[in-house]
């Protein structure tokens, strides 16, 4: 990714990260801005936000819903089910580093770039014949950001470095070349967001090490004059403790920051860079993708994107976008970080972010991890698994207090403190199976890795307890089905017979599909780990009483609710009744009526303006890939780039929201390789525009790595690497073959199709 000019605003800056620290690099000539983030810096504190009156009124609300009195049920739900308080606080920016340079004269040959294969951003330019260069990366091994400033003229570098934060912090110089930030979030009491007080503590440190010249420090600024080059090392920490879902006063972020700086400054820049590359590149280089013509690499990225907006195709930009999604996931979800990627990954310039930059659990955080396993980055799922594991603690309280249920649950959004009540309003937040959906990602991780020990020790216990919740949450409807109540179809509305719009209902299609897919996963997982067969027998009995997915008699689409209601917004961004198509595998060519109804559902949504948010458009790519419709999938890839992508290739909702990047990457992978039906389906949804290409390192369920090349629309090479052994069924176009494999062996299947 490269540009001929500095970023004019945050949405043009370039992201770097190591899972815990994030930064956005602007690359200005006279003044550079590096906006900073630490993954856990969130306002608020840990407390139970479950409405204490919920348990007393849940039976009445359920009775009203089953009787068709949705209006009355909604009124009671607002009063007795909504979380107390009904919102939480935001993920926050850590602050900025400002670099001011004493350049005088015209700027020539400016270039700003982000090398995805190295996770290094660079800025270079000339002023009065002197060439200046800046290099930026965030090291996972050393847990610091590293910046090198240099010029090709002896003693040609002079600059001022400032570390600043607008609120709740002080910055001061400590000796020569060290700036230290100390802070604590001070939250005012809020009826909507909870108790005030002195909350999260945080600290940051910036060390400047010049070669040659002079250096002076004062307040929050260091001035360097007439140096040959300079090394800047930055880090930050908070007193957040994942094990407690809270801050922990035994943690001293100030000491942590200083210690990390001291350790890192013992290395040269070259050694820091070598350590960074040795850690990062083995992950990133696992996968390559080329889609034919890539002649546009000599054009700046923003120019290429503009050409797509004008209707031109750029296959190289598609490959770049795909790899950018992998880069962003690696940069926002891995050790030394402990938290999963949030709504903005790890990059947020605000004190009050859009949607709090939280964890939306009714599709968005799940979408963040759709590309993880298939694009050979299963390690990035670990922070997600650990976080979901911790959510069980508050989730048990909410399950019991709200629904008198066993197990654990969570609703449509949470924060780093694990809030589990219904926030933001009954019409947004009543998603009582969000925990189940979170668990489906865990099962997918196992399907790709085949790590039976991890399944037994970590994943299955989380799933089993979520299944216990479902078992005790379901109630019997008059028709004998077991149903969820209260619930909704995120975040859509239907019209009642009296003409009023409503969201609250029982047994929406998404719930029935989630339970079906989840129970099948639990049964399979239980059999693998040797679970108590009585429990699995119970799940099988429940499955028989879950309402089936229906086709709407009005429109021939997949019916979204328990009744065939009229939609208030036919072009709604959520397409929740298609969870069974993707990411689950309940709607396939083996269910032809539903398969065709799913296609009609998408046509109707798009005809009425659907796909207008980035993440929604990304979901549509995956849907069409599962429908084996490469042309429509490709059309929506183009639309994702043209309509929902910023100049730095960030997805925009609008505003910026990272799930679209991850969903888009997953969708491109889904066009190239599918494996959800026990079959490794090669090139299942490749459009005519992708007439030739190659990929390596994509992963199929069953722990098979796949390398493919094709030309003139025909398969040329197919290599299958078996990580775990076992039989594989491979399909290309209409032909299927069976391959018995041994662990860690590679099989050339090129001539078998």
Buried (B, 14 or more C-beta within 10 A) or exposed (E): BBBEBBBEEBBBBBBBBBBBBBBBBBBBBEEBBBBBBBBBBBBBBBBBBBBEBBBEBBEEBBBBBBEEBBBBBBBBBBEBBBBBBBBBBBBBBBBBBBBBBEBEEEBEEBBBBBBBEBBBBBBBBBBEEBBBBBBBBBBBBBBBBBBBBBBEEEEBBBBBBBBBBEEBBEBBBEEEBBBBBBBBBEBEEBEEBBEBEEBBBBBBBBBBBBEBBEBEBEEBBBBBBEBBBBBBBBBBBBBBBBEEBBBEEEBBBBEBBBBBBEBBBEBEBEEBBEBBBEBBEEBBEBBBBBBBBBEBEEBBBBEBBBBBEEEEBBBBBBBBBBBBBBBBBBBBBBBBBBBBBBBBBBBBBBBEBBBBBBBBBBBBBBBBBBBBBBBBBBBBBBBBBBBBBBBBBBBBBBBBBBBBBBBBBBBBBBBBBBBBBBBBBBBBBBBBBBBBBBBBBBBBBBBBBBBBEBBBEBBBBBBBBBBBBBBBBBBEBEEEBBBBBBBBBBBBBBEBEEEEBBBBBBBBBBBBBBBBBBBBBBBEBBEBBEBEEEBBEBBEEBBEEBBEBBBBEEBBBBBBBBBBBBBBBBBBBBBBBBBBBBBBBBBBEEBEEBBBBBBBBBBBBBEEEBBBBBBBBBBBBBBBBBBBBBEBBBBBBBBBBBBBBBBBBBBBBEBBBBBBBBBBBBBBBBBBBBBBBEBBBBBBBBBEBBBBBBBBBBBBBBBBBBBBBBEEEEBEBBBBBBBBBBEBBBBBEEEEEEBEBEEEEEBEBEEEB
